[in-house]
Amino acid sequence: MQQILTLTPEQAYHITEQYRVVKRSIDARQRQLKVNVTLLLDENGHPITKGAPLPLYTPPVWQDVHNAPRHVRIIGAGPAGLFAALTLIEHGVKPIIYERGREVSERKKDIAQLNRNVSLDAESNYCFGEGGAGTFSDGKLFSRSKKRGNMQRVMELFHYFGAPDTVLYETHAHIGSDKLPTIIRAMRECIIEHGGEVHFGHQVGENELRQWLGEGPVILAIGHSAHDTYRMLANIGVALQTKGFAMGVRAEHPQALINRLMYHLDKGERFKVRGERGLIDLIGNASYSLVTQVQGRGVYSFCMCPGGHMVPATSSAEACVINGMSASHRNSPYANSGIVVQINPEDLPAIYAEAGDDPLAGLRAQEYVERLAYEHGGAPAIAPAQRLEDFVRGKRSTDLPDCSYLPGVRSSALHEWLPPFIANRLRQGFCDFDRKYPGFLTNDAIILATESRSSSAVRIPRDSDTLRSLSHPNLYPCGEGAGYAGGITSSALDGINAAMKIAES
Ligand SMILES: Cc1cc2nc3c(=O)[nH]c(=O)nc-3n(C[C@H](O)[C@H](O)[C@H](O)COP(=O)(O)OP(=O)(O)OC[C@H]3O[C@@H](n4cnc5c(N)ncnc54)[C@H](O)[C@@H]3O)c2cc1C
């Protein structure tokens, strides 16, 4: 049960200190700033205080699967693969995970090298390694959709392995990239302790997979960045389809500016509650969610990170890919977000004439744009960048503002070389956003190319009931790379669902 209250910021502050708050949203449309607070109620309808026991949930019961009669191979140790493994253990089946990347503490060192622009390890980076793309992600755990299955179970498992209490009840829970590695490590330790196996540095290849598919169930949880693995699947004859996705840039503004725009802080005296800083301490740095339509395609913000950092999320040399994350406190002076253009399969020739028309066409288009960005940036991870207003007005930036991207940026005329299909829609999209939030379009903001991995460009079709691949009955494609999930929670849930199907069969 929940109760929604509309409060002043001061009242919201006191309530938030006292009770478990499910959701907080800011309403800055009226003359006075309002905070809508949703409280969690107990069975008697009373708000649950912060110190009170958490709502009941079923703790996992791990079985000893060291000598279990059944085992399942899992390719990929991202959220989908890890949650599949944990579910199999709960059901007495032994999971054997194969992960091409390294374990999380080694991976941290490889990522540090990339952030210093020293070197890219193609097997250990922001995409590959223990925990997959989820480990050094922002850790926004958004989806509460009940359609896909038991999302609360995903949150409970995150909590069991060390995520804060808030993941159990907040609608927009956030873990933060500083906390995720410890949680992921705890998952692996649990899997091994109860008899599962985890093999790092093991890239599953074609011959091996062919053999396994003849032996028993294989959960395929490869994420959407392993383009070589998609090609391997194509060689084996696994059914694949092109899927719509999105590409664009990552935009970063000073957080103070986003706070002013989203909370309307510049509109007079009415927000002088504890001063501007106090207000932000109270309600947190502002985020945004923007969407518009330009020439028949959606242009929208994606994975907005208030108080965050932009990061090099490439896994291959000669590709520049940008993503965003924030630590648990979300307190950097920058606000970044992907701003992307919807791309349908029929749009691919407009992006890359040689994309082809087979199921891997979307990958080629992605790779083409990522390579362009690399050529205009620099090895291994310098990003091409432009001031936002210059991009929209078609001007080269003579200098660039400070930004959070550690490997370094190089001034580049993105409007000249990004495919016009993307660039023109982005330019119009930024103008639309500025109409809604005047000041959003500013040269104090910077854009980096390219934000190209917001979702998978390939789908691995499966039977909707059995979750088996349409071409290979022993193959269970799941998670983001299969094209059935997007984000940490939905990928984790998809892994759980695949494991349940196998355990029950
Ligand atoms: C910087 C960043 C920030 C993000 N922020 C958020 C966020 O705030 N909220 C959110 O919901 N999502 C976020 N995401 C997206 C989220 O991380 C992914 O949606 C999620 O991790 C997908 O889970 P998955 O298990 O399907 O695949 P992945 O996490 O991609 O894991 C796949 C794993 O498979 C391995 N693999 C691939 N091929 C092979 C092979 N042949 N052999 C062996 N192993 C292989 C890879 O090494 C990888 O570890 C972010 C992503 C990034 C990069």
Ligand as a Chemical Component Dictionary entry (heavy atoms), coordinates in Angstrom:
data_LIG
# 
_chem_comp.id                   LIG 
_chem_comp.type                 NON-POLYMER 
_chem_comp.pdbx_formal_charge   0 
_chem_comp.three_letter_code    LIG 
# 
loop_
_chem_comp_atom.comp_id 
_chem_comp_atom.atom_id 
_chem_comp_atom.alt_atom_id 
_chem_comp_atom.type_symbol 
_chem_comp_atom.charge 
_chem_comp_atom.model_Cartn_x 
_chem_comp_atom.model_Cartn_y 
_chem_comp_atom.model_Cartn_z 
_chem_comp_atom.pdbx_ordinal 
LIG C1  C1  C 0 28.294 2.920   -18.838 1  
LIG C2  C2  C 0 26.971 2.204   -18.834 2  
LIG C3  C3  C 0 25.947 2.684   -18.029 3  
LIG C4  C4  C 0 24.720 1.995   -17.968 4  
LIG N1  N1  N 0 23.775 2.442   -17.095 5  
LIG C5  C5  C 0 22.640 1.721   -16.941 6  
LIG C6  C6  C 0 21.684 2.075   -15.949 7  
LIG O1  O1  O 0 21.862 3.031   -15.190 8  
LIG N2  N2  N 0 20.554 1.328   -15.832 9  
LIG C7  C7  C 0 20.332 0.238   -16.641 10 
LIG O2  O2  O 0 19.296 -0.417  -16.484 11 
LIG N3  N3  N 0 21.220 -0.117  -17.598 12 
LIG C8  C8  C 0 22.376 0.584   -17.752 13 
LIG N4  N4  N 0 23.285 0.192   -18.693 14 
LIG C9  C9  C 0 22.955 -0.945  -19.573 15 
LIG C10 C10 C 0 23.096 -2.275  -18.822 16 
LIG O3  O3  O 0 24.365 -2.358  -18.263 17 
LIG C11 C11 C 0 22.823 -3.411  -19.774 18 
LIG O4  O4  O 0 21.505 -3.268  -20.265 19 
LIG C12 C12 C 0 22.916 -4.771  -19.087 20 
LIG O5  O5  O 0 24.174 -4.946  -18.507 21 
LIG C13 C13 C 0 22.650 -5.903  -20.078 22 
LIG O6  O6  O 0 22.780 -7.121  -19.404 23 
LIG P1  P1  P 0 23.141 -8.483  -20.162 24 
LIG O7  O7  O 0 23.441 -9.468  -19.109 25 
LIG O8  O8  O 0 22.082 -8.786  -21.138 26 
LIG O9  O9  O 0 24.460 -8.186  -21.010 27 
LIG P2  P2  P 0 25.862 -7.595  -20.587 28 
LIG O10 O10 O 0 25.791 -6.899  -19.283 29 
LIG O11 O11 O 0 26.349 -6.828  -21.751 30 
LIG O12 O12 O 0 26.782 -8.887  -20.364 31 
LIG C14 C14 C 0 27.139 -9.738  -21.416 32 
LIG C15 C15 C 0 28.436 -10.460 -21.052 33 
LIG O13 O13 O 0 28.660 -11.481 -22.022 34 
LIG C16 C16 C 0 30.056 -11.585 -22.258 35 
LIG N5  N5  N 0 30.271 -12.231 -23.565 36 
LIG C17 C17 C 0 29.902 -11.776 -24.797 37 
LIG N6  N6  N 0 30.266 -12.644 -25.744 38 
LIG C18 C18 C 0 30.864 -13.684 -25.124 39 
LIG C19 C19 C 0 31.473 -14.893 -25.572 40 
LIG N7  N7  N 0 31.520 -15.221 -26.877 41 
LIG N8  N8  N 0 32.010 -15.729 -24.649 42 
LIG C20 C20 C 0 31.990 -15.427 -23.327 43 
LIG N9  N9  N 0 31.444 -14.271 -22.846 44 
LIG C21 C21 C 0 30.878 -13.422 -23.742 45 
LIG C22 C22 C 0 30.533 -10.144 -22.197 46 
LIG O14 O14 O 0 31.905 -10.091 -21.884 47 
LIG C23 C23 C 0 29.661 -9.549  -21.092 48 
LIG O15 O15 O 0 30.311 -9.580  -19.840 49 
LIG C24 C24 C 0 24.517 0.853   -18.777 50 
LIG C25 C25 C 0 25.548 0.384   -19.620 51 
LIG C26 C26 C 0 26.761 1.040   -19.647 52 
LIG C27 C27 C 0 27.867 0.520   -20.543 53 
# 
loop_
_chem_comp_bond.comp_id 
_chem_comp_bond.atom_id_1 
_chem_comp_bond.atom_id_2 
_chem_comp_bond.value_order 
_chem_comp_bond.pdbx_ordinal 
LIG C1  C2  SING 1  
LIG C2  C3  SING 2  
LIG C2  C26 DOUB 3  
LIG C3  C4  DOUB 4  
LIG C4  N1  SING 5  
LIG C4  C24 SING 6  
LIG N1  C5  DOUB 7  
LIG C5  C6  SING 8  
LIG C5  C8  SING 9  
LIG C6  O1  DOUB 10 
LIG C6  N2  SING 11 
LIG N2  C7  SING 12 
LIG C7  O2  DOUB 13 
LIG C7  N3  SING 14 
LIG N3  C8  DOUB 15 
LIG C8  N4  SING 16 
LIG N4  C9  SING 17 
LIG N4  C24 SING 18 
LIG C9  C10 SING 19 
LIG C10 O3  SING 20 
LIG C10 C11 SING 21 
LIG C11 O4  SING 22 
LIG C11 C12 SING 23 
LIG C12 O5  SING 24 
LIG C12 C13 SING 25 
LIG C13 O6  SING 26 
LIG O6  P1  SING 27 
LIG P1  O7  DOUB 28 
LIG P1  O8  SING 29 
LIG P1  O9  SING 30 
LIG O9  P2  SING 31 
LIG P2  O10 DOUB 32 
LIG P2  O11 SING 33 
LIG P2  O12 SING 34 
LIG O12 C14 SING 35 
LIG C14 C15 SING 36 
LIG C15 O13 SING 37 
LIG C15 C23 SING 38 
LIG O13 C16 SING 39 
LIG C16 N5  SING 40 
LIG C16 C22 SING 41 
LIG N5  C17 SING 42 
LIG N5  C21 SING 43 
LIG C17 N6  DOUB 44 
LIG N6  C18 SING 45 
LIG C18 C19 SING 46 
LIG C18 C21 DOUB 47 
LIG C19 N7  SING 48 
LIG C19 N8  DOUB 49 
LIG N8  C20 SING 50 
LIG C20 N9  DOUB 51 
LIG N9  C21 SING 52 
LIG C22 O14 SING 53 
LIG C22 C23 SING 54 
LIG C23 O15 SING 55 
LIG C24 C25 DOUB 56 
LIG C25 C26 SING 57 
LIG C26 C27 SING 58 
# 
